[in-house]
Amino acid sequence: MSDNNTSPYAGFTPLTPSDEKLWATLVQLGGALFGFIVPLVGFLILRSRGPFIREHTTAALNWQITLVLAYFVGTVTSVLFIGILILIAAGVLQIVFGIIAALRAYSGQLYTYPLSIKFIQN
């Protein structure tokens, strides 16, 4: 038993600013390429490791939840022509906005998705 009174399970150590930028970039790119699973896992694991990563994982997760809704609406209305347009637009915006967010994260800037609904607050 060590004399140290702090438990190794007491909390997480904060990430360095460069690590926060790296993980934020990876979460944003993961969302752009693989959907909501990567931002969800990033949010659950990394949100307590620093303010920058918390902002990016929250923004990415909110955006991906918004996209799930868009894909659902597009699928339901795909019988109509508008549903196909919604699906195409959601797919393009997922990639384009995800790349923009990843570039902002890499440069150390915060990014707010323009069409995102804020389901999760910081």
N, C-alpha and C positions, 0 to 999 in steps of 0.2 A: 504494500500500500504506500502510496506517495504522500508526502506532507502537503502537497498542493491542495488547496481547498476548492479549486475549480474542477468541475466535472468535464470530461471531454465531450459530454453530450449536452452541456449547458447552452450551447449556441454555435452558430457558424462564424468562422472568421471572415471578415470582409474581403472581397476580391480587390486586387490592385486595379488602378484605373485601366491599365492595358488589358488585364484579364476581363474586366467588365466590358470593354469595347469588343474584345474577341468573342465572348459569349453572346453579347447582344447581336453582333453580326451573324453568328451562326444560327441563333434562334430566328432572326428575320429571314435569312436564306432558307432555313429549314421549313418555315411557314410557306414561303413562296413555292418551294419545290414539293413538299410532302403534305401540306395541309395543316390542320389544327393540332395534330399530335405533338409535333416538335415544340410549338409555343406553349402548349399545355404542360408538357414535361418541364420545359425551361422555367415556366412560371412557378410550378410547384417546388422545384428544386432550388432555383437561383434567386427568387424574389427577395429573400432575406439577406442576400450577400452584398447588397449595395444599392444606392438610389438610382444609378444609371441603368443597371440591369433590371431593376424593378420596373422602371418606366417603359423600357423596351419590351420586356416580356408581357407586361399588361397591355400595351398597345398592340403587340402582335396577336395576343390571344383574343382581344376584343375584335380585331379585324377578321381573324379566322372564324369566330363565331358569327360575325356578320355575313361572311361568305357562305357559311353552312346554311344560313337562312336564305340567302340569294339562290344557292343551288337547289334548295328545297322548293322555293317558289318557281324557279325555272323548270324544275322537273315536273311539278304539278301542272304547270301551264304549258308544258311542251306540246300538248295536243293542239294548242293555239300557236301561231307563229311567234308570238311575243316571248314564249318560254324558251325557245331556241336562242333568241337574241339575248335574253337574260343570262343563259348558260355561257354563251360565248363571251359576253361582256364581263361576267364574273371571273372566268378563266384568265382573260387578258389582264384584268385589274389585279388579280392575285399575283401574277408574275411581275407586272410592271411596278406596282406599289411595293411589293416585297423587295425587289432589287433596289428601289429608291431608299427604302427604310434601311436595308443592309448597308448601303453606301453612307447614309447618314450616321449609322451606328459606328461604322469603321472610322469615320472622321471625328467621332466624339460628340455628335450632335443628337438631340432628341428629335423624334419624328412622330407626328400625329397623322394618322391615315385620314384623308379628307372625307370619306363616306362611311367611316366606322361608327357603329353604335357602341356607347360606353356601357357594357354590361357589368364589367368589373372595374371598381374604383381602387385607387391606390390607398 
